[in-house]
């Protein structure tokens, strides 16, 4: 590790502001100096990743006054929360698969089971990396569908409301994927979202929820909560929730605890298996840079495999070895 990295670890209780000020002082610079930003870039051990992505030029962007900027300079891209940058290798990978598809005689439909990356098993090629990214076991994740569809599939299995325990607890201003999925699930079960969807509000004149307020609410009201469903990182405020503490508190009250990690996966450290998160879902086109239409990923803790089997079945739930025999038998991986 370089000397800046070591310096930043010397005092673990420092705030980020204090760390930056200390390092700037060591370099006889101010935090606000452009030279300080350039210095941090020069010693960043991850800086080489920048070379792996394509950056839009200023001339490529709409509503840019080219009289004020260099048209050929790279844009400063701060939109990874909406769509990650394009990796430079992606065109080669996609062209290879399109070529395989086009050569109908040589490959064509045979592309499902042949080639470097058989299409029928394409999800298996990213299971290891996705599991490592979120601190999960390989058997605990699946790559499929879109975020909203996966939230519905997960809630179909995990949201089991009763007359006394039917509420879903969410944070203030939840991501639209969560909002619409949760409200429709409550309605599907015959309940009123006005009564059953609880949205925690921050304290007056504050924008972020305090962890102690979340834990207090769950501790006092947990017996009526069927599901706690929060965002790992709140898209509106950027708050990184205390996932292990909230999960432990909810489970202690008998609640199912799930997480939408759309703005967390690839952005913050995650350890879903160790934290005993019941389920989670996230998309891959934001901080994982898979591009528009990139598949979503789900996590289900192995402790729930027997207690919460899928409520809705599909062909790809069949054992992989005999899946293509199309027997319509009961050879399902989760039974």
Secondary structure, 3 states (H helix, E strand, C coil): CCHHHHHHHHCCCCCHHHHHHHHHHHCCCCCCCHHHHHHHHHHCCCHHHHHHEECCEHHHCCCCCCCCCCCCCECCCCCCCCCCCEECCHHHHHHHHHHHHHCCCCCHHHHHCCCCCCHHHHHHHHHHHHHHHHCCCHHHEEECCCHHHHHHHHHHHHCCCCCCCCEEEEECCCCHHHHHHHHHHHHHCCCCHHHHEEEECCCCCCCCCCHHHHHHHHHHHHHHEEEEEEECECCCCCCECCHHHHHHHHHHCCCEEEEECCCCCCCCCCCHHHHCCCEEEECCCCCCCCCCCCCCEEEECHHHCCCCCCCCCCHHHECHHHHHHCCCCCCECCC
